[in-house]
């Protein structure tokens, strides 16, 4: 198994750092999947146990000027590494205005992702800062649990409002209830709702629009006014919203009534899927 990669473009480096910061907010530990053309950050808590799952994907050619990898075998040309997300994020924070960044899979008595950052000093000479991030190599037999989640057929798909607006609303609602109901219909309406014995609070969004294919498929047998709803743990939603530092180029919410909510985001050339199961 071998892996080494290099970023020299400042915009690519900053973008990769933002992705790493987002992952650190979404998952304490995650799996990094390395394949010849893609990197994936994966969180696979068992949805049956109430856990969220995440699948973040980026094309390596959009970030790295050099990228070499050899997987566990010719047939299984992939590498799966478990790591603490914050360790990678913290290492990349030192890469602001760096001349270059190198990432390499190494063995320092234990497997590591070694991140080397070439910084320019005031005297115009360069110095290298190195971080060794401990990783666990995930054996082949466990890969089956770390594949891209299948997206269930949604009852309603809808474009999301500005995520910062959603976050500020949900933060206030968290002070009142631990659970939140997301409901939406095919008329572009989305409601965020909390209900307790003493109070019911609803925030309405209108004219958000529905993705074309979703509304065409579903509208054949679904009343556009009819709401699909799912009740979720409000902390899970807030964690997801807190991880979004930049408003995405595309943000879709897919609701499977009373089962799961699936967020599908596109940040330039990075896609993020995030699944929150219904609260039983």
Secondary structure, DSSP 4 states (H G I P E B T S, - for coil): -EEEEEE--HHHHHHHHHHHHHHHHH-SEEEEEEESSEEEEEEE--GGGT--EEEEEEEGGGT-SEEEEE-SSSSS-EEEEEEEHHHHHHHHHTTTT-SEEEEEEEESSSEEEEEEEEEE-TTS-EEEEEEEEE-EEPPGGGGGGGSPPPPPPPSEEEE---HHHHHHHHHHHHTT-SEEEEEE-TTS-EEEEEE-SS-EEEEEE------HHHHHHHHTTS-TTPPEEEEEEHHHHHHHHHT--S--SEEEEEEETTTEEEEEEEETTEEEEEEEEPP-
